[in-house]
Amino acid sequence: EKKAALALKEALNDKPVKIKAKAGSGGRLFGSVTTKEVSEALKAQYNIDLPKTRLELSEPIKSFGTYQVKAKLYTEIQGVVTVKVEEA
């Protein structure tokens, strides 16, 4: 399991997740991007099954841009998912 977690950590490093979102004036999103959406995008784009409960947002994603989302992969092993929020 530990080897698999380390391999997943490396795999996440070079796989930016793109999420399309709609926004109003000023670039503010309608709602925010959730860990569920990040988890679903990982599955759809890279076939990586990472439950939303293992993802941790340091701050709510409420505008376009690039964000770092922490992923708890194993005891003391954390990965980072790069999330790019783009206009739909």
N, C-alpha and C positions, 0 to 999 in steps of 0.2 A: 504494500500500500504506500509506503514511504517513497519507493522508487517511482511509482505511478504519479504521486503528488509532485515530485520534483520534475518529472517529464512534463506534466501539465503546466507547471509554473513556467518552464521554458517555452512551451507552446503558446502560452498566453502573451508572452512578451512581444511577439511579432505578429499578433493578430488583432488589429484594431477593430472594434465592433462599431458599425455604422447604424445609427438609429435615426429614422426620419420622423420629424415632429412638425406640428403646425404652431404658428405663433401669431400673436397680435402685433400691434404697433410697438415699436421699440425693441423688437426681438424677444419679448418675454413669451415663454411657452404657455399654451393653454394647459394648465396642470403642471406636472413635473414627470421626469423620466424615473421609473421605479426599478428596483432590483429585479422584479418580475420581467420587465421589458428587456433588461440587460441579459438575463438568463435565457429568455426566449430567442433573442437575437444571436447569442452565442451558439445555440442549438441550430438555428436556421442557417447561419452563415458559415460555421465551421464544424458543425456536428459535435460540439463539445457540450456534454450534459453536466452543467454546474447548477445545482439548486439555488433558488433565490435566497434561501436561508444562509447560504455560505458567502453571499456577497454583502459588502458593507459600504454604504455611501457616507463619506465624511461630511457632505453637505448636500441638500436637495439640488437636483439638476433642473434648473428652471429657465435656462437660456441656451442658445446655440454655442457650440465650442467643443473643446476636447477636455475630457475629465478622466481622472484616475479612480478606479473603483477597486477596493481591496477585496481579495478572495481568500477565504480561509480554506486551505486545501488539506491540511493535516496538522497534527500537533506541532506547533512552532514553525510551520511552513505556510507562508503567505505569498500569494501571487498578486499581480496587478493586471486588471483588465482596462485597456484604454478604450474609452467610449467617445465616439465622435457624433455629436448631435448636429444633424443637418436639416435644412428646410425641406419640408415635404412637397 
